[in-house]
């Protein structure tokens, strides 16, 4: 039994080894009680969290997860995902990519046009949603001039909205990764990251490291740095390394020293 009136509860969870309980109300407020924030609370205490996951992720001395009491909040069976129908939907979208007749926005890149549909773009990308629905100059213009990206990279970027697929060489994937970073397309970033990792070589590792720093892409930076440590002499003698700025070289060398790369 717990005391305190917090209203109707939509979901509740507990973890017996951590002695922590939490609930989400119908007003989407999250309450916690038991051992929480270094204290023992016998009554539900309102938190600033927005989900049960956040509560259990903040438990001291070990983050835990939980299983909800119901697989579906409405006690209805969960429908299996119909991959066949989903495939048909993507096939339908593919046919309308770069379709000049039905498109309502045109991107001009390196003097060449790519036709698209605002509705599809703003449904999948928050940046496009702000751009097309906000009080911006671009909101009312049919043609959008894109600089300084290449046509191939931006074509692949827009095509992703209609196919959900990425099929690129590693050098182009790096530019696409930068586009995904700018437009806040997390899923596309992950796909590009896979391609880039597979294509890292001793010749291009330094330039990818440089780009990772510029984009603040820590996962990519760490991956490439480890690759460089395994092939340090070859990477530092590559043309790509010679083109790095002094600040990047200094950052790289200091990091390498910390990792013991130059110890005898």
Beta strands, then each sheet from edge to edge (+ up, - down):
strand 1: 9-15
strand 2: 20-25
strand 3: 30-36
strand 4: 39-46
strand 5: 105-109
strand 6: 112-116
strand 7: 143-146
sheet 1: 1+ 2- 3+ 4-
sheet 2: 6+ 5- 7-
end
